[in-house]
Amino acid sequence: MDRITPIIDKHTPRSVPTEATPAVTPGEQSADLGQFTYTQTKVVPLRAEHLERHRIVAYNKNSNMSGSIDLLRTQVLKIMDENGWRTLAITSPTPAAGKTVLAINLAMSVAHHTTKAALLVDFDLRRPRVGAYLGLTMEKSLNELLANKAELKDVLVNPTLPRFVVLPTREPVALSTEVLSSPLVSNLITDLRDRYDSRINIFDLPPLLSSDDAITVLPKFDCVLLVVGNGMNSKKEIEESLYHLGRANLIGTVLNKATMQNRTYY
């Protein structure tokens, strides 16, 4: 996997969302993180060779390539815990920076954490990739949920990793900007955020400069992480992205696809 260099800069929060009492409903794991009983959530086994082909390394905790992901996880969780944040948006200036791969690996790393659960939502409605990268079967997905053809419990998937749930999008969504700005999406984000106190909800957003999709939905999230592709994004693109993120709680920037450096422990 390409090297990931986390650069986390704390920002003074403008507001801290009010904590809400979680509403435990059938369809997901028990609110007790020690229990992993999925009553209605579809359980789908993952294939190691498929994950490796798409650079998903955090699934295997014995991988020597997951150290950077775990370091990023620890930094992100520290800032989110300090502010009571539970929704994290991940975006990039342009396509191909690796934001989706990073989002999947980060969510898996969070799920490996002993006190956290992770939900990963594919909100890149123009070019959804989360389900394909994981190799999930998607008979029902966010597409059906948005079309009122399925309930939330019908579209969530557990990829056999405890404390990890995915809400995939199977195919591109027409009028994506309008959909992301709709009350339906706002209510969905609020519902997912308030369902479990100990769950981190990660949303894979479209690139900032490719459309107005990400800019439209960003105010609905507690915080955001920016993924920059090494040698791919110009200074102007990064500055323009930071301008669009000016009112968001930007918790840090990740330099992705950097050259791997050999390191020894201590």
C-alpha positions as CSV (number, residue, x, y, z in Angstrom):
1,M,0.0,0.0,0.0
2,D,1.2,3.5,-0.6
3,R,2.5,5.4,2.4
4,I,0.1,7.5,4.3
5,T,1.5,10.5,6.2
6,P,-1.1,11.9,8.7
7,I,-0.7,15.6,9.5
8,I,-3.2,16.5,12.2
9,D,-3.6,20.1,13.1
10,K,-6.1,20.9,15.8
11,H,-8.6,23.6,15.2
12,T,-10.6,25.4,17.8
13,P,-14.2,24.1,17.5
14,R,-16.8,26.7,16.8
15,S,-19.5,24.6,18.4
16,V,-19.9,21.2,20.0
17,P,-23.0,19.2,19.0
18,T,-25.3,18.2,21.8
19,E,-25.1,14.6,22.8
20,A,-28.2,12.6,22.3
21,T,-29.5,9.5,23.8
22,P,-28.9,6.6,21.4
23,A,-32.0,4.8,20.1
24,V,-31.2,1.1,19.9
25,T,-33.3,-0.6,17.2
26,P,-33.1,-4.0,15.6
27,G,-30.9,-4.4,12.5
28,E,-27.5,-3.5,13.9
29,Q,-25.2,-4.8,16.6
30,S,-26.1,-4.4,20.3
31,A,-25.2,-1.1,21.8
32,D,-23.0,-3.0,24.2
33,L,-19.7,-3.2,22.3
34,G,-18.9,-6.5,23.9
35,Q,-21.8,-8.1,22.0
36,F,-21.7,-8.6,18.2
37,T,-25.2,-10.0,17.5
38,Y,-26.5,-8.9,14.1
39,T,-30.2,-9.7,14.1
40,Q,-31.1,-8.3,10.7
41,T,-28.0,-6.7,9.3
42,K,-26.7,-8.7,6.3
43,V,-23.4,-10.4,7.1
44,V,-21.1,-10.7,4.0
45,P,-17.7,-12.4,4.2
46,L,-14.7,-10.6,2.6
47,R,-12.1,-12.1,0.4
48,A,-8.5,-11.4,1.4
49,E,-7.2,-11.4,-2.2
50,H,-9.9,-8.9,-3.3
51,L,-9.0,-6.5,-0.4
52,E,-5.3,-6.7,-1.1
53,R,-5.9,-5.9,-4.8
54,H,-7.7,-2.7,-3.8
55,R,-5.1,-1.8,-1.1
56,I,-7.4,-2.5,1.9
57,V,-4.8,-3.5,4.5
58,A,-6.4,-2.6,7.8
59,Y,-8.6,-5.8,7.8
60,N,-5.6,-7.9,8.7
61,K,-4.2,-6.7,12.0
62,N,-1.1,-8.7,11.4
63,S,-0.2,-6.7,8.3
64,N,2.9,-4.6,8.7
65,M,1.3,-2.0,6.3
66,S,-1.4,-0.9,8.7
67,G,0.8,1.1,11.1
68,S,0.2,4.4,9.4
69,I,-3.6,3.8,9.4
70,D,-3.6,3.0,13.1
71,L,-1.6,6.1,13.9
72,L,-4.1,8.2,11.9
73,R,-7.0,6.5,13.7
74,T,-5.5,7.3,17.1
75,Q,-5.0,11.0,16.2
76,V,-8.5,11.3,14.7
77,L,-10.3,9.6,17.6
78,K,-8.4,11.8,20.1
79,I,-9.7,15.0,18.5
80,M,-13.2,13.7,18.0
81,D,-13.5,12.4,21.6
82,E,-12.3,15.7,22.9
83,N,-15.1,17.5,21.1
84,G,-17.9,15.0,21.3
85,W,-17.9,14.5,17.6
86,R,-19.2,11.3,15.9
87,T,-19.6,12.1,12.2
88,L,-16.4,12.4,10.1
89,A,-16.5,13.4,6.4
90,I,-13.5,12.4,4.2
91,T,-12.9,14.3,1.0
92,S,-10.1,15.3,-1.4
93,P,-9.4,18.1,-3.8
94,T,-9.7,15.9,-6.9
95,P,-10.4,12.3,-7.9
96,A,-7.7,9.6,-7.5
97,A,-6.2,10.9,-4.4
98,G,-7.1,7.7,-2.6
99,K,-9.8,9.0,-0.2
100,T,-12.1,6.0,-0.6
101,V,-9.3,3.5,0.2
102,L,-8.3,5.6,3.1
103,A,-11.9,5.9,4.4
104,I,-12.3,2.1,4.3
105,N,-9.0,1.4,6.0
106,L,-9.6,4.1,8.7
107,A,-13.1,2.7,9.4
108,M,-11.7,-0.8,9.8
109,S,-9.0,0.4,12.1
110,V,-11.6,2.2,14.3
111,A,-13.5,-1.1,14.4
112,H,-10.4,-2.9,15.7
113,H,-10.3,-0.4,18.5
114,T,-11.6,-2.0,21.7
115,T,-14.0,0.8,22.7
116,K,-15.3,2.0,19.3
117,A,-17.6,0.8,16.5
118,A,-17.5,2.2,13.0
119,L,-20.0,2.8,10.3
120,L,-18.8,3.7,6.8
121,V,-21.3,5.4,4.4
122,D,-20.7,5.8,0.7
123,F,-21.8,9.4,0.0
124,D,-19.9,9.7,-3.3
125,L,-23.1,9.5,-5.2
126,R,-21.6,10.3,-8.6
127,R,-18.9,7.6,-8.3
128,P,-19.6,5.2,-5.5
129,R,-16.7,2.8,-4.9
130,V,-16.9,1.6,-1.2
131,G,-19.0,-1.6,-2.0
132,A,-16.9,-2.5,-5.0
133,Y,-13.6,-2.1,-3.2
134,L,-14.8,-4.3,-0.4
135,G,-16.3,-6.8,-2.8
136,L,-19.8,-6.6,-1.3
137,T,-23.0,-7.9,-2.9
138,M,-25.4,-5.0,-3.0
139,E,-28.9,-6.2,-3.7
140,K,-30.2,-3.3,-1.6
141,S,-28.1,-0.2,-0.9
142,L,-28.4,3.5,-0.3
143,N,-30.0,3.7,-3.7
144,E,-33.1,1.9,-2.4
145,L,-33.1,3.7,0.9
146,L,-33.1,7.1,-0.9
147,A,-35.9,5.9,-3.2
148,N,-38.0,4.7,-0.2
149,K,-37.8,1.2,-1.5
150,A,-36.0,-0.2,1.6
151,E,-35.5,0.6,5.3
152,L,-32.2,1.3,6.9
153,K,-31.9,-2.2,8.4
154,D,-32.3,-3.7,5.0
155,V,-29.3,-1.8,3.4
156,L,-26.7,-2.1,6.2
157,V,-23.9,-4.7,5.8
158,N,-21.5,-6.3,8.3
159,P,-18.4,-7.5,6.4
160,T,-17.7,-10.1,9.1
161,L,-15.5,-7.7,11.1
162,P,-16.9,-7.1,14.6
163,R,-18.1,-3.5,15.3
164,F,-17.9,-2.6,11.5
165,V,-21.0,-1.8,9.4
166,V,-21.2,-0.4,5.9
167,L,-23.9,1.5,4.1
168,P,-22.9,1.1,0.4
169,T,-24.1,2.8,-2.7
170,R,-24.5,0.4,-5.6
171,E,-24.8,2.8,-8.6
172,P,-24.6,6.6,-9.3
173,V,-27.5,8.7,-8.1
174,A,-29.1,11.2,-10.4
175,L,-29.3,14.9,-9.2
176,S,-26.8,14.0,-6.5
177,T,-26.4,17.6,-5.3
178,E,-30.1,18.0,-4.7
179,V,-30.3,14.6,-3.0
180,L,-27.4,15.4,-0.6
181,S,-29.0,18.8,0.3
182,S,-32.4,17.1,0.9
183,P,-34.1,16.7,4.4
184,L,-34.0,13.0,3.8
185,V,-30.2,12.9,3.8
186,S,-30.1,15.4,6.8
187,N,-32.4,13.1,8.8
188,L,-30.3,10.1,7.8
189,I,-27.1,11.7,9.0
190,T,-28.7,12.7,12.3
191,D,-30.2,9.3,12.8
192,L,-26.9,7.5,12.2
193,R,-25.0,10.0,14.5
194,D,-27.4,9.6,17.4
195,R,-27.9,5.9,17.2
196,Y,-24.9,4.9,19.3
197,D,-22.7,7.0,21.5
198,S,-19.6,4.9,20.9
199,R,-19.8,4.6,17.1
200,I,-17.8,6.7,14.7
201,N,-19.7,7.4,11.5
202,I,-17.4,7.9,8.5
203,F,-18.8,9.4,5.3
204,D,-16.8,9.0,2.0
205,L,-17.7,12.3,0.1
206,P,-17.0,13.3,-3.5
207,P,-13.9,15.4,-4.3
208,L,-14.3,19.1,-3.4
209,L,-13.4,20.5,-6.8
210,S,-15.2,18.1,-9.1
211,S,-18.7,19.2,-8.3
212,D,-20.7,21.1,-5.6
213,D,-21.8,17.8,-3.9
214,A,-19.3,17.8,-1.1
215,I,-19.7,21.6,-0.4
216,T,-23.5,21.1,-0.2
217,V,-23.4,18.4,2.5
218,L,-20.3,19.4,4.5
219,P,-22.2,21.6,7.0
220,K,-24.1,18.5,8.2
221,F,-21.0,16.8,9.6
222,D,-19.1,17.3,12.9
223,C,-15.7,17.4,11.2
224,V,-13.8,16.7,8.0
225,L,-10.5,15.1,7.0
226,L,-8.8,16.2,3.8
227,V,-6.8,13.6,1.7
228,V,-4.2,15.0,-0.6
229,G,-2.5,12.8,-3.3
230,N,1.3,13.2,-3.2
231,G,2.4,14.8,-6.5
232,M,-1.2,14.8,-7.7
233,N,-2.7,18.0,-6.2
234,S,-1.3,21.4,-7.0
235,K,-0.8,24.2,-4.4
236,K,-3.7,26.0,-6.1
237,E,-6.0,23.0,-5.7
238,I,-5.1,22.6,-2.1
239,E,-5.6,26.3,-1.3
240,E,-9.0,26.2,-3.1
241,S,-10.0,23.2,-1.1
242,L,-9.1,24.8,2.1
243,Y,-11.1,27.8,1.1
244,H,-14.2,25.7,0.6
245,L,-13.5,24.0,4.0
246,G,-13.2,27.4,5.7
247,R,-16.3,27.0,7.9
248,A,-15.9,23.3,8.5
249,N,-14.1,21.7,11.5
250,L,-11.1,20.5,9.5
251,I,-9.2,18.2,11.9
252,G,-6.3,17.5,9.6
253,T,-4.8,16.7,6.2
254,V,-3.5,13.3,5.1
255,L,-0.7,13.1,2.5
256,N,-1.5,10.0,0.6
257,K,0.6,8.0,-1.9
258,A,3.9,9.1,-0.5
259,T,7.0,7.0,-0.9
260,M,7.4,4.2,1.7
261,Q,10.3,4.7,4.1
262,N,11.9,1.8,5.9
263,R,11.6,2.1,9.6
264,T,12.7,0.0,12.6
265,Y,10.9,-0.2,15.9
266,Y,12.8,2.2,18.3
